[in-house]
Amino acid sequence: MIRRSMNVLGIETSCDETGVALFSTEKGLLADALHSQVDLHAMYGGVVPEIASRDHIRCLLPLVRTVLEKAGVERPDAVAYTAGPGLVGALMVGGGMANGLGLAWDCPVVPVHHMEGHLVAPMLEDHAPEYPLLALLVSGGHTMLIAVHGFGEYELLGTTLDDAVGEAFDKSAKLLGLGYPGGPALAKLAEDGDPTAFDLPRPMLNREGYDFSFSGLKTAVMLVVRRAEDDGELDDRRADIAASFQRAAVDTLVGRALQAARDRQLDRIVIAGGVGANRLLRAEMARRFSGDVFYPRMQYCTDNGAMIAVAGALRLGDAEAAAEIRAQARWPLATLSPPGE
């Protein structure tokens, strides 16, 4: 897929993290930098799109300069950027920067699908997966099971019917009075709790197909929290509620993934996206799956420029002259095709 050695600059601005990285098709990842907006959005309890866009504008060019200086490269051979899905304003910032740099450097520009970036993030590791495989993509906005027949050949097997699993983590954390972002805080609290303390539902596991649903689990947590509040026991039971929720969510993800892997006779699973950093999810999949499991390293589970640079390098066949900024709030992964087609 990659015909000659090239340096690809990756730009990620789909939500609340500004990521930039430089990837060499010959040497691998040369440099990367990431700026998080967590502190800016914490007071609002969630991402404010206008604030996100403005902060991307403030940080993006300095991060580009930092990455190029760290890599000792004057200019890349191509620029890749996240074109969707994501917040349109934030995507426009990254797309505008990528196309502007493409014009200034007279180099091609590659629009990248955000979730394809997550899917190929394990390619940054020494032990990279081979195709075909099953991908479990789990984040604050997505929960998907995909049969990956090859790069750009994606068959959507199942998705969430309501809340994404990361969203369920965040909402349950909010019910427990935890700070933003809630998912990591809940996982940390769960370490001190009893995962069998509350019998919470494992939605959809007994139904046909591979879809997910987490709204019922979130509602069950809300009812448990209210009962604990009424009994004056919430402070003593927070860790148990967190641990019980996390166990139910992980059981649901792992159960569905194992079912799909068995049915499709796939012996490789990739887990990527922000929730892919969850330690219980990693441990349970390793314990229960007889095949090989692949993850990005922890810092590349959340949104980052490295995954976009890698995906851009793999999609050099789709490179185009800098001209049109692409920004798609919704973009089904299954609509992609192999590079150059």
C-alpha positions in Angstrom: 0.0 0.0 0.0 2.9 2.4 0.7 5.2 2.6 -2.3 8.1 4.7 -1.1 9.4 6.3 2.1 7.3 9.3 3.1 6.8 11.4 6.1 3.2 12.0 6.9 2.0 14.7 9.3 -1.2 13.7 11.2 -3.6 16.2 12.6 -6.5 15.3 15.0 -9.1 17.8 16.1 -12.4 15.9 16.1 -13.4 16.8 19.7 -11.5 18.1 22.7 -7.9 17.0 22.1 -5.5 18.6 19.7 -3.1 15.9 18.4 -0.2 16.2 15.9 2.3 13.5 14.9 4.8 12.8 12.2 5.0 9.2 10.9 7.6 7.8 8.6 6.6 4.9 6.3 10.2 3.6 6.7 11.1 4.4 10.3 7.7 4.6 12.1 6.6 7.3 14.5 9.1 10.1 14.6 7.4 12.5 17.0 4.0 13.4 18.4 2.4 16.0 20.7 -1.0 16.2 22.3 -2.9 19.0 24.1 -6.0 18.1 26.2 -8.8 20.5 26.8 -10.1 18.7 29.9 -9.6 21.7 32.2 -11.5 24.0 29.8 -14.6 21.8 29.7 -14.6 20.4 33.3 -16.7 23.3 34.7 -19.4 22.5 32.2 -19.4 18.7 32.8 -18.9 18.0 29.1 -17.4 19.3 25.8 -18.6 22.8 24.6 -18.1 22.8 20.8 -17.3 26.5 20.5 -14.7 26.4 23.2 -13.2 23.2 21.6 -12.9 24.9 18.2 -11.3 28.0 19.6 -8.7 26.1 21.6 -7.8 24.0 18.5 -7.1 27.2 16.7 -4.9 28.4 19.5 -2.8 25.2 19.9 -2.6 23.6 16.5 0.1 25.5 14.7 2.5 25.6 17.8 2.0 21.8 18.1 2.9 21.4 14.4 6.1 23.3 14.9 6.9 21.3 18.0 6.5 18.0 16.2 8.6 19.0 13.2 11.3 20.3 15.4 11.4 17.2 17.5 11.6 15.0 14.4 14.2 17.2 12.8 12.1 17.4 9.6 11.6 20.7 7.8 8.4 19.7 6.0 6.5 16.5 5.5 5.6 14.8 2.3 1.9 14.7 3.0 -0.6 16.0 5.6 -3.4 13.8 6.9 -6.2 15.2 9.0 -9.4 13.9 10.7 -12.3 14.7 8.3 -15.0 13.0 10.5 -16.9 12.0 12.3 -16.7 14.6 15.1 -17.7 18.2 15.9 -18.0 20.1 12.7 -16.4 23.2 14.0 -13.4 21.4 15.4 -13.0 19.3 12.3 -13.0 22.5 10.2 -10.1 23.8 12.2 -8.0 20.7 11.5 -9.1 20.5 7.9 -8.3 24.2 7.3 -4.9 23.8 8.8 -4.1 20.7 6.8 -5.1 22.2 3.5 -3.3 25.5 4.3 -0.1 23.6 5.0 -0.6 21.5 1.9 -0.8 24.6 -0.2 2.2 26.2 1.6 4.3 23.0 1.3 3.0 22.0 -2.1 2.2 18.5 -0.8 -0.9 16.2 -1.0 -3.5 16.1 1.7 -5.3 13.0 3.0 -8.7 13.1 4.7 -8.9 10.4 7.4 -11.9 8.7 9.1 -11.5 9.1 12.9 -12.5 5.6 13.7 -10.2 4.1 11.1 -7.5 6.0 12.9 -8.4 4.2 16.1 -8.6 0.9 14.3 -5.1 1.2 13.0 -3.5 2.6 16.1 -2.2 -0.9 17.1 -0.1 -0.7 14.0 2.2 1.6 16.0 3.3 -1.4 18.1 6.1 -3.8 17.3 3.6 -6.7 17.4 1.0 -5.4 14.9 -2.2 -7.4 14.0 -2.7 -9.0 10.6 -6.0 -9.2 8.7 -8.7 -10.5 8.9 -9.7 -9.6 12.5 -12.5 -8.4 14.7 -12.4 -4.8 15.8 -14.1 -3.6 19.0 -14.1 0.2 18.8 -15.2 1.7 22.1 -15.2 5.4 23.0 -17.3 8.2 24.3 -19.2 8.5 21.1 -18.9 5.0 19.5 -19.4 1.3 20.4 -19.0 -0.9 17.3 -18.1 -4.4 16.4 -16.5 -4.7 12.9 -15.3 -7.6 10.9 -12.1 -6.2 9.2 -11.4 -8.2 6.1 -8.5 -5.9 5.1 -7.5 -2.3 5.3 -10.5 -0.3 4.1 -12.7 -3.4 4.0 -15.1 -3.1 7.0 -18.3 -5.0 7.7 -20.3 -3.5 10.5 -21.6 -6.3 12.7 -23.1 -4.4 15.6 -23.3 -0.9 17.1 -25.0 0.7 20.1 -28.7 1.4 19.9 -28.5 4.2 22.4 -25.6 5.4 24.6 -22.0 4.6 23.6 -20.2 2.7 26.4 -17.9 5.7 27.1 -21.0 7.9 27.5 -22.5 5.3 29.9 -19.3 5.5 32.0 -19.4 9.3 32.0 -23.1 9.5 32.9 -22.8 6.8 35.7 -19.8 8.7 37.0 -21.9 11.9 37.1 -24.6 10.1 39.1 -21.9 9.1 41.6 -20.7 12.7 41.9 -17.4 12.2 40.2 -15.6 14.8 38.3 -15.1 15.3 34.5 -14.0 13.2 32.6 -16.0 10.7 34.5 -14.9 7.4 32.8 -11.4 7.2 34.2 -12.6 8.5 37.6 -15.2 5.7 37.8 -12.6 3.1 36.8 -10.3 4.3 39.5 -13.0 4.3 42.2 -14.1 0.8 41.1 -10.7 -0.6 42.1 -11.8 -0.2 45.8 -15.3 -1.7 45.2 -17.0 -5.1 45.1 -18.1 -5.9 41.5 -20.7 -8.4 42.8 -22.3 -6.0 45.3 -25.1 -5.0 42.9 -26.8 -7.3 40.3 -26.8 -4.9 37.3 -28.1 -5.9 33.9 -25.9 -7.1 31.0 -28.0 -5.7 28.2 -28.6 -7.5 24.9 -26.4 -10.5 25.7 -29.3 -13.0 25.3 -30.5 -11.5 22.0 -29.5 -12.4 18.5 -27.1 -10.2 16.7 -24.2 -8.1 17.9 -25.8 -4.8 18.8 -25.3 -3.1 22.2 -27.5 -1.1 24.5 -26.3 0.8 27.6 -29.3 3.0 28.5 -30.9 0.3 30.7 -27.6 -0.2 32.5 -27.3 3.5 33.1 -30.9 3.6 34.4 -30.2 0.7 36.8 -27.2 2.6 38.2 -29.4 5.7 38.7 -32.0 3.6 40.7 -29.2 2.0 42.8 -27.8 5.5 43.5 -31.2 6.9 44.5 -31.8 4.0 46.9 -28.4 4.4 48.5 -29.1 8.1 48.9 -32.5 7.5 50.5 -30.9 5.0 52.9 -28.0 7.5 53.7 -25.5 4.9 52.4 -24.2 6.5 49.2 -20.9 7.6 50.5 -20.2 4.0 51.7 -21.4 2.3 48.6 -20.0 4.5 45.8 -17.0 2.2 45.1 -19.3 -0.9 45.1 -21.7 0.8 42.6 -18.8 1.9 40.4 -17.3 -1.6 40.4 -20.6 -3.3 39.7 -21.3 -0.9 36.8 -17.8 -1.4 35.3 -18.1 -5.2 35.6 -21.6 -5.2 33.9 -20.3 -2.9 31.1 -17.2 -5.0 30.5 -19.1 -8.3 30.6 -21.4 -6.9 27.9 -18.5 -5.8 25.7 -16.5 -9.0 26.1 -19.6 -11.2 25.7 -20.7 -9.6 22.4 -17.1 -9.6 21.0 -16.5 -13.3 21.9 -19.8 -14.2 20.3 -18.9 -12.4 17.1 -15.4 -13.8 17.0 -16.8 -17.4 17.3 -19.5 -16.9 14.7 -17.1 -15.4 12.2 -14.2 -17.7 13.1 -11.8 -14.9 13.8 -8.9 -15.5 16.1 -7.6 -11.9 16.3 -9.4 -9.0 18.1 -8.3 -5.4 18.1 -9.7 -3.2 20.9 -9.3 0.5 20.4 -10.8 3.9 21.4 -10.7 5.6 24.7 -12.4 2.8 26.6 -9.8 0.5 25.2 -7.6 1.8 28.0 -9.9 0.3 30.7 -7.7 -2.3 32.6 -10.6 -4.6 33.4 -11.7 -4.8 29.8 -8.1 -5.7 28.8 -7.8 -8.3 31.5 -11.2 -9.9 30.8 -10.6 -10.1 27.1 -7.2 -11.7 27.6 -8.6 -14.2 30.1 -11.6 -15.2 28.1 -10.5 -15.1 24.5 -8.3 -17.9 23.2 -6.9 -16.0 20.3 -4.7 -12.9 20.1 -5.8 -9.5 21.4 -4.2 -6.3 20.2 -4.4 -2.8 21.8 -2.7 0.5 21.2 -0.4 1.6 24.1 -2.3 3.6 26.7 -1.4 7.1 25.3 -2.8 6.1 21.9 -6.2 4.9 23.1 -7.6 8.4 23.4 -7.7 10.7 20.4 -4.2 11.5 19.1 -2.3 12.6 16.0 -0.3 9.4 15.7 -3.2 7.3 14.7 -4.2 9.8 12.1 -0.7 9.9 10.7 -0.6 6.1 10.4 -4.0 6.0 8.8 -2.9 8.8 6.4 0.2 6.9 5.5 -1.9 3.8 4.7 -4.3 6.0 2.6 -1.7 7.8 0.5 -3.6 6.3 -2.5 -6.4 8.7 -1.6 -4.2 11.8 -1.3 -5.5 14.8 -3.1 -4.3 18.3 -3.8 -5.1 20.9 -1.1 -8.4 22.5 -2.1 -11.5 21.3 -0.3 -11.9 21.1 3.5 -13.9 18.0 4.4 -15.8 17.9 7.7 -18.4 15.3 8.3 -20.2 15.1 11.6 -21.5 11.6 10.7 -19.5 9.3 8.4 -20.3 5.5 8.6 -17.1 3.5 8.7 -18.6 0.8 6.5 -18.8 3.2 3.6 -15.0 3.3 3.3 -13.1 1.3 0.7 -9.5 0.3 0.2 -7.1 3.1 -0.8 -7.3 4.2 -4.4 -10.7 2.7 -5.1 
